[in-house]
Amino acid sequence: MPVNPTFPGVYIEEIPSGVHTITGVATSIGAFIDFFSQGPQDRAVQILSASDFERSFGGLNTHSEASYAIQQFFFNGGTEAYVIRVGGTGINAAAVNLVSTVGGATVVATLTAGSMVGGTVANNPGVWGNNIRASVDYGTTSTLPDPSEALNELFNLTLSQINPVTGQTVRSETFRNLTLRTGVINSATDVVNQGSQIATLSNVAAPPARPLATGTLGTTLPAVPAIPASGGVMALTVDPDGTGAHIPAVWNATITYTVAPTDYAGLRPIIEAAIKSAVPSAAADPNNPLVSPLIAGAAVQLMGNGTAAFPFRYRVVLGGSGPTISPNATIAINDTALSSSLGLNAGIVNVQQYSLGINAFVAGAQQPLAAGAGVGNDGAAPGATQIIGLQLNKTGLYALEDVDLFNILCLPIAATLGATDFQAVISAATAYCDARRSFLIVDIPQTVATPAGMQTWMTQNDTLRDKNNSVYFPRTLIPDPLNNFRLRDIAPSGTIAGLYAQTDASRGVWKAPAGTEATLRNVSQLVYTLTDGENGVLNPLGINCLRTFPVYGNVCWGARTLNGADVEASEWKYIPVRRFALFLEESLYRGTKWVVFEPNDEPLWSQIRLNVGAFMQSLFRQGAFQGQTPKDAYFVKCDGETTTQNDINNGIVNIVVGFAPLKPAEFVIIQIQQIAGQIQT
């Protein structure tokens, strides 16, 4: 009833129905741990496609087994996965110190490869960071974002990631109207570190310090424009790599126009066109091919607003792209009457782009970190220590602590380790999967290539048997895009995990991920072609076989857990039975949390029976259990028999759920009998 009815009339009260719908959890969220080209280290990152993986972790890498496994996971039906990047000793992030003057010593900011994750700066080490470029310009707006700022402290920052092979820009980010001042809305550290996926900013100096603009920055222009006459010539000197060793002849840029511009903005495109069409003074200059693309892609920018605080000035940058274009290229404009009138003859000559990962001083307003500390390095291959990590610090395997749910763990990198390290990694992963109600697909080393070798390996690793593990033989051969599509030997876990996902989606987690429908996509060959007899030797040991059949191609032909050896007689012999049980456990665990702190008596017990029973009935209708009727298929018991008075006194409610699992028809026996042929009437 309403708490306080105060006037005659009708009162409406909503009465709880007692229905708490239990939703089945996902069953095929993958998890992969390995070294990758890039990406946050020791962080579980959700990816939903191969494109996500390429954007966040750099895609395939010849030194990363899991990069191929992830590709196979999505090829074979996977839709969601978590990826954890680990690194070995020597791994290092690329960085560069920015200064305010060419060749200066005062650092105003440090750029480091990687994004800000969990309050950690520079968590994305590796060689990839050596291909990050940064451009700075002063073409900011004339409106100050904060009253405490001045126009001469603002700058724009553009960050670009370059493909080292093609020289093309992979991705680019631009941040405008930044200041090195802290505590304001356009603080560079806040804006860049919260918004960039390429680099982070640190060690900033106090304003009016700011990084020197890249390119050639002209001097202040008079407030009243003095437009030069048409036909004037500027002499350009271009250093294509910043070393001074390949400076060609002077290039002449001639300004031409028919209608004189009236202001600096109108003059800007005319200057740009003149530079783009500049010609070398010496026709036989051998360095012309190095300079031509730089000149042809040059651009001129007008900065300032013409006020005393923010006067006009020109900035000239070179163009061009490709692996042969150096970011350290410079353009100097010699002293002529024309260049003097444009404020370019005494301009500050700087590199075209700042480069992260420089190991030695390069002419320009950039400096290496001490002793090459800012050079990106992939380091050594991660070992067992890095793969397992520390649960306290949530590193390695335990980065999955921040993941709400994962179902299938793949560690193809473990198969590349020595026997002792392999067992350490798999043992830790098995224990963790048991605790998280997840399933581990164990990969075999590349050296295990025959049935006899597989039997020996299994004997040596019998201690790794677990109801939440499975193993497959043989390994697979897939086309390698990084090696002209030649076949590469890879562990099958990623392919099988994708097959699990595809089967779960099309048939349900209770269906064995095996059979003629379980085709291994993008698998050209198997390392070993098994016969029926060899299959018959491995199957009773709990080893799942991958087979090649005419018409059907390469398929998965086994569905046993590592507790599925015949001699064990385990109730968790089959993968679909075990994975279905894990699905039920996790779904009921999450779906009954509403019970906590409810009054522990028959009304609660009846609600539990109602809600859990409704969930089990929905699975029965999907064909998840044996039995023709619900009574034959499952039961839900929660009453005075399961929960005694002593349990009630201790705050315990006991729910007993039983189910009759579907088990795969592993052996199909067809009996044939010859009859006499008489027709009975």
N, C-alpha and C positions, 0 to 999 in steps of 0.2 A: 504493500500500500504506500501511497505518498506519505512522506514523513509528517507533513503538517497541513492537512486539508482545512482551509479556513473559511471557505464559502460554499454554499450549496451549489452543486454542479457536477459535471462529469470530469473525472480525472483519468488520464491515460498513463499506463505503466507498462514498459516493455519487460517481458519475462524471458530470461535466458533459456535457450532450448537445450543446453547441455551438449550441443554438437561441436566438437573440435576436430575439424577435418585433418586427417593425416595425409600429407603429400609425400609420395615417393621421391627420394633424393636422386640426383644424377648418378649414373653408374660408370661413366667412361671418361672422366676427366683425367687426362694424362699429366705426368710430372717427369721432367727430364733434367738431369744434372750433368754438366760437362763444361769444358772450356769453349768459349765462342769468340768470334772476332771482336765483338763489342757488347755493350750492355752493362747495366748495374751489377756489381759483384755482390754475391751472397744475398741477393734479393729475389724472391719469387715473383715473377712477372707473368701476368695472365696474357695469353695470346689466343686468338680465335681463328687464325688462318696462317698459311705459310707467308703471306704478305706481312702480317703482323710480326712474324718472327724475323723476316728480313729487315724490317724497319727498326726493330728494337735490338736485334742481336747480330745483324750483318749478314744473315743468310748462311749458305753453305761455306764450310771451311775445311780444307783437306786434313787439318790436324784435329778436327772435332768429329768424333764418331756420332755424337748425339745430334749434330746439325743434320746429318743424313737421316737419322731416325725420326726427327721431327718432320722432315719433308715426307717421309713414308707414312707417318701417322696421319697426316692430313690427306695424302693420296688415297689411303685405304679406308677413309670414313671418319676419322677423328674430327671433332669440331671445337674442342676446348682443351687447353693444356696450360700448365705452369712451367716456366723455364727458369732454372737457376744457373747463373754463370759463376764458376769458381776459377781461381787462378793459382798457378804454382809460384815458386820462389822467383824473384826478379821481375815480377809483373809491375808495370809502372805507368802512370798516367802522363800524357803529354801536357805541357804547359809552356807559357811564355810570359815574361815580364814586359809590361808596356811602360814607356817613359814619355816625358812631355817634350823632349827635344831630341833631335837626331844625335846619336852617339852619347846621350846624356847618361847619368848614373843614378838619378833619382827615380825610383820605381813609383808609379802612380797607381798601378793596378796589376793583378795577375790573372790571366785567363787559364783555366784548367779544363781539360776535356771531361765531359760528363755532365749529367744533370743532377740537380739537388733531389735526393731521395731520403726521406726520414731524417732530415736535418744534417745529412752527411754530404760534404762537398767532395767532388772529384772521386766518385765511386765507379767510374767507367774507364779503367785503365786499358792500355793496349796500343799496338801500332796504329790502329785506326785513327787515333787522335793526332798523329803527325800529319794528317791530311785535312786538318781544320784550318780555315783561313778567317781572318777578321779584318773588316774595313771600318775605319772611323772617319766621319765627316762632321762638319759644323753647320750643315744646312738645316738648322733647327727652326722652329717657329719663333715668331717675335713675341709671343705671349709667354710669360713666365708662369710655370705651374705652381710656384710657391713664392710668396713675397720675400723670403730670405735669400732667394737665388739671384744670380746675375746672368745675363745672356752669354758672357764670355766663359762660363763654366759648363754650358750645355754641349752635348754631342750626341750623334747618332752612332749606333753600333750594329754592324751587319755580320752575322756569323754564317759560314758556309762549310759544309762537308763535301770534300772533293773526291771523286772516284780516281784513285791513283793510276788506273790503267787508261781510262779515256780522258781524264781531266775535266769531265763534266761535273756539274754541281748535283749532288745527290739530294740535298735539302738545304734550305736557307732560312734564316730568321733575321728580322730587322727590329731593333728597339730604338725608338726615337725620343728625343728630348730628355736624355739621361743626365744625371749629375752624380758626382762622386760624394756629394753631401749625403749624410745619413739622416734618417728621421723625417724625410719628405716623401711625397707620393711617387715621385719619379726617381727615387734613389736607385742608382745603377745596380747595386748589389741585390736589392729586393726585386726589381723588375726582371733582371736577367736570370737570377737564380731561381725565381719562381716560374718563369715562363720559358726558359730555354731547355731544349732537349739535346743541345750540342755541347755547351760549355758553361762553366760557372765563373763568377767574378769574385775576387778576394783581394786582400791587402791594399785596399783603396786609400789614397791620400786625401787630404782635406782640400776643398775648393780654395782658390780657383784652379787647382791642378786638374788636368784632364789629359787623356792620351792624345798625342799629336795626330792630326788628321793624316791618313794615308794618301799617297799620290803627291803631287806638287801643289803646295798651298801658296797662293799669291799674296802680295802685301795689300795693305789697305788702299782702296780706290778713293779718289776725291768725291765729295758729296755731289758736286755738279759734274755730270759726265762730260769727258772730253773724248768725243768719238774720233778714232783715227781715220785717216783717209783710206779709201779703197786702193789696193795695190801694195800695201805694206807687207813686209816679209819678217817672219820670225824664224830663227835658227834653232832647231831642236837637236839635243844630244840624248840618245837613248842608250841606256845600259841594260841589255836584255836579261841579265841574270844577277846584277848587283855586285859582280866581282871586279868589274873594271877591265876584264881580260878580253871582252868581245864588243867593245864600243865601236860601232861603225862610223862612217862619215856623217857629217852634219846633215840633217834633213831640213829642207826649207818649206815653210808653210806660208802661203800667200793669202791674205785677206782680200776677198773681192765681194762687191755688192753693187747693185744698181741704184737702190734707194737707201740712203743712209739711215741707220737706226737712230732712235732718239734717246735710248737709255741703255744701261748695262744688260738688262734682260733681253732686249732685242739684239744686242751685239753677241750675246752668248752663243746662239746657234751658228753664227757666222764664224766665230773663232773655232768652234768644234768642227765645222765643215773644212776649214782651212787645215787643221791638224790632220784630219782623216785623209785629206788628199795631198799631204806633204810628199815631196819627192827627195831622194838622196842627192847630195851635191856631187857624189862620185858614183858614176854608173857602174863601175867594176867592183864596188864594195862587196867583199865575200860574206859579210854579216847581214846583208839585206834580208835574207829569208828569216832570220831570227827576229828582225825588227818589224817587218811588214805587217804581220797580224796584230802586233801591239799598236802600231800607228792606225791601222784600219779600224780598230775597235775602240779608239780613244773617245773619251767623253769629257765635256767641260761643264762644271757646276758653278752657279752663282750663289754665293752665300751672303747672309746679312740682310739688313733692311734699310741701309743708308743712314742710320742714325749714328751719333757719335759713339754710343755704347755698342753698336752692332753694325759697323760699316760694311759696305760691299767689298767682296774680294772673290777672285776666281780660284777654282781648284781644278787641276787637270789630272785625269787618271788614264792609264793605258788600258787597252782591251785585250781581247783574245782569250781563247780557252783551249785546253788540250794538255796532254801530259808533258809537252815540251815547253809550256809557258811557265816561267818562274814568277812566283809572287814577289821576289826581290828585285824585279825590274824597276828602273827609275827613269824619269824623264826630266831633263833640265832644259830650261829655255834661256838661251844666251841673251846678252845685253844688246838690244837693238832699240831704235827709236820706238818701234811698234810694241815690243815686249815691255819696254819701260812704261809706256802709257797704259798698259794693261796690268801693271803690277806683277808681272810674271818673271821679269829678269832677275829679281832678287828673291824669288820664291823659295820656300823651304822644301827641299827635295827629299822625299821619303819613299820607302818601299810602297809598292802598289797594294799589298795586303800583308798583314802580320801573319806569321806562321807559327802554330803551336809545334812544340817538339824540336826546336832548333838546338843544336848541340854546341854551337860556337857563335860568337858575336857576328851578326850580320848588319851591315850598314843600314841604319834606320833607327826609328824610335822603338826598338824591341831588343830585349836581351835574353839570353838563355838563363835558366835557373842554375844555381851553383853546381859545378862539376857534372854537367849533363843530367841533372836530376829531373829535368822537365822533358826528357825524350821518352816518347811512348814506347813501351816494350811489352810483348806478350809473355815474357818470362818462360820458365820451364813448364812442361806439362804437369797439370795438377796430379798429386798423389793421393793416397788413401786419407792422409790427414786433412787435406783440403776438401776432398769429396765428402767425408763424414762430417767434418766441422765440429762445432761446439754447440750443444743445446742451450747453454747459458747465454751465448752471444748470438744465437740464431744464425749461425753460418753453415755453409755447406748443406748437407741433407736437412739440417734443422731449420733452414730458412723456410721450410714448409710449415713451421709453427704459425706463421702469419697467414696461412691459407686455410680458409674455412673447410674446404672439402676437396680431396683428390682421391681417385680410385685406383689408378694404375701407375706404378712407378717403373721407369725404365732407366737403367744405368749402363748403357753400352760402353762407357769409358772403363768400367770395372774390368771388362774382358781384356783390356790392354795391360793390366797390371800384373805383377808377379803373383804367384800362388798365395803367398801369405797375405799380401795387401788385398788381393781379390776376396779372400775369405773374410778379412776384417770388414771390408766395405759391405759385402752381401749380408754378413751377420748383423751389422748395425742397421742396414736397410730393412731386413726381415723383422727385427724387433720393432722398428719404428712403424712399419706397415701393420704389424699385429696390433699395436697400440692405436693406430688411426683407422682401423677397419678398412685397410686398402690391400691391393694385390700387387705383388712384385713379379715382373717377368725377368728371369735371370738369363743373361747372355753367356755364350761359351766363347773361349778364345779362338782366334783365327787358326791356331795350330791344331785344333780338334776338327779334323776334316774327314774322318772315316768312322764307320760304326764301331770298330774295335777301339779307336781312340776315344770315342764318346763313352763307351762302357768304362774304360779306364778312368776318364775324367770324372764320371759320375761316382765311381767307387772312391776316388780321392776326395770328393766333395759331398759324401753322404751326410755329413753333419749339417749341411745347409738345407736339408729337407724340411719343408714346412707346409702347412695346409694353405697358406696364403702365397705360395710361390709356384712358379711353373718354369719349365725350360724347354727349348725347342732345338731340334737338329734337323738338317744342317744349317749353316749360315747361307745368306742370300747374295746374289750378284745383281747389282742395279746399274743403269747407265749413269755415269758421273759427268755432269755438265762442266765441272772444273777441269776435266781431263779429256776434252773432245769426245765425250759420251762413251769412253771406253768403260768396260765393266769394272765395278768396284765391289770388293768383298766387304759387306757390312753385317753387323749383328741384326737379327730379325726382330728384336723387341719392339721397335717403332712400328714396323709393318703389322705385327701381331696386335699391338695396342689399338691401332686403327681398325683392324678387323674386329676386335672386341666391340669397339664403338659402333661400327656399322651393323653388327649382328644385334646389339642391344637396341638400336633404333628401329631395325626392320622386324625383328622377331621377339625381342625381349631378353633380359639378362639371364633368364632361365634356359635359353637355347644355347647349346654348345657352339662356340665359335670355331667350327670345323665342318668338314664335309665338302661336297662338290660345289656348294655355293660359296665356300670360304676361299675365294680366289685371292691370290697375293698380287695386288696391283703394282705395276712398275717394277716387278721382279722379273728380270730377263731369264735368269737361270738359278739353279741351286748349286751350291758348291759340290754336293755329292748327290747322285741319283740313287735313291734307295730302292731295293727290291722288296717284294712282299715278305720274304723270309727275314731280311734284315730289319724291316719294320716290326716283325713279330718278335724279334729279340729285344728291341729297345722299348717297345710299348709296355711290357710287363714291369719294366724298371721305372715307370713314371716319366719316361722321356717322350715328349710329343714330337712326332715326325712331320716334316714338310715333304710333300710328294709331288712328283710330276706325272700327270696322266694325259694320255691323248685326249684331245677335244677340250677337256677341262683346264689344262695347263697346270700351273703351279698352285697348289692348294695346301691348306692346313689340314693335317690328317691325324690329329690327336687332341684330346681335351682332358688331360689328367693334370692334377696338381702334383707337386713333388712329394706329397703324401699318398700318391696314387699307385705306388708299386704294389703288385699283387700280394706280396708277403706281408705288407702292413695291414691289409684289410681295413683301411680307414673309412669312416663314414664320410670323410671329405675327400674322396677319391677323385671326384670330377670337378673340373673348373666351373661349369655352370651352377652346380649345387653350392659350391663354396661362395661364389660371387653373389648368388641369389641370397644366401644367408647373410652376407655382409650388407647387402642392400636392405634386407629386412631389419637387421640390427640398427643400422644408421637411421633408417626412416622412423622406426619406433622410438629410438633414442631422442630424436628431435621432435617427433610428433606427440610425445607424452610429457613434455616439460611443464605443461599447464597443470599437471597433477600435483606438482610440488607445492606444499603448504595448504592443500585443500583438506577439509575435514575427512579423516580416514574412517569411513563407514560405508554401509551398503549403498547409499545414494552415489558416492564417488565410484564405488566398484562397478555399479551398473553403467555409469557413464563411460568408464574405461572399456567395459565389454562392448558397449555400443560403438564407440569410436574405433577401437582396434579391430573389432569384428567387421565394421564397414570397410576399413582399409583392406583386410584380408579377403573380404568378399569381392572387392573390385579386382583384386589380383586373380581370384578364382575364375571370374568371368572372362579374364584375358587368357586363361589356359595356363596359369603359372604352376598349378599343382597337379599331382595325381588325384584320381578319384572322380566318380561321376556326380557326387553330391558334395555340398560344402562340409557335411559331417565327415565324409571320407577324406577330405582334402586338408582341413585345418581345424584347430580349435583355439578358443581364447578363454582362459579361466582366471577369474579374479573374484574371490569371494571369501567367506569365512574359513574355508579349507586352506586356501593358499596364504591367507594373512591371518595369523592367530592373534589372540589377545596380547601375547608377549610382543609380537611384531608391532601391533598397534601402539603398545606402550613405548616401543623403541622408535616410533615414527617411521615404520617401514610398511610399504604396501607391495605385495608380490603379485606380479602379472606373469602368467605362464602362457606362452604362445607356442603351439606346435604346428608343424606343416609337413605334408608329404611331398617331397621334392620330385620333380621330373628328372629322371636320369637318362642320359643319352643311350640310344641303341648302338652300342659300340661294336657289337658282333651280330651280324645278320646271318642266321642259319636257315638255309632253304633245304627242306627235305624233299627228295624226288624218289618216287616209287614207280616201278614199271607195273602196269596192269595187263591182264590177258587180252583185253580189247573187246570182250563180249558185250553186247548191248542188252541190258535187262529191260524186260517189259513188265 
